[in-house]
């Protein structure tokens, strides 16, 4: 089991550019979560999917953020246009059912200049 | 009142010490409790998972849950420099997807 795989590990971009973060969950896991981590706010849930369907996107900060899960093995988080305040580490996590623990990827460190 | 409170530390202890990390939560509907360890520039890694009051032990780690007090703890015995990391508690509500993380406690174990 390769675990949750995220790409890229680091992303540096200029304000106004589009950023796409990618995640491959653990095979067989029905739930996928996107989190953002900053020193000030800790881990914040952005959105989660169940069986590829977005269930709760109330944590998405604004319309500049969007997430998709076209199939069970792939999800993207897109920021368009990016802003310096979006700089953070973005984590993807998956789990196999509603009462099991989360398994995290190693994150994407995003810097927007 | 925040749903989950965790002292951010930092906490610094000598090698071999017993470490106690704690979280309190406000909603009695939370039924599942987890502790994660996060090394610098890595994702959180599951350490302990429990859903009942009492103690659960795994090697040098013991997770303790007191649902009546809404208080959870993680004890690390014989702490090692390799235990230096940020420790996060996660509480979860059964029957829903409500998961709430603590802010994390940064631990340094000095050799």
Contacts between the chains, C-beta under 8 A, distances in Angstrom:
chain1	res1	chain2	res2	distance
A	4	B	43	7.5
A	31	B	97	7.5
A	33	B	99	8.0
A	42	B	101	6.3
A	42	B	102	7.6
A	42	B	103	4.3
A	42	B	104	6.2
A	43	B	44	7.7
A	43	B	88	7.1
A	43	B	101	4.5
A	43	B	104	8.0
A	45	B	99	7.1
A	48	B	97	6.3
A	50	B	97	7.6
A	55	B	97	6.6
A	56	B	97	6.7
A	91	B	43	5.6
A	91	B	44	7.5
A	93	B	43	7.9
A	98	B	94	7.9
A	98	B	95	7.4
A	98	B	96	7.9
A	98	B	97	6.8
A	99	B	32	6.0
A	99	B	51	7.4
A	99	B	92	7.4
A	99	B	94	6.1
A	101	B	34	5.2
A	101	B	46	5.0
A	101	B	49	4.8
A	101	B	90	7.7
A	102	B	34	7.7
A	102	B	44	7.8
A	102	B	46	7.4
A	102	B	90	7.2
A	102	B	99	7.2
A	103	B	46	6.9
A	104	B	36	7.8
A	104	B	43	3.6
A	104	B	44	4.9
A	104	B	45	7.3
A	105	B	43	5.3
A	106	B	41	7.8
A	106	B	42	5.6
A	106	B	43	4.6
A	107	B	41	7.9
A	107	B	42	7.6
A	107	B	43	5.3
A	109	B	41	7.5
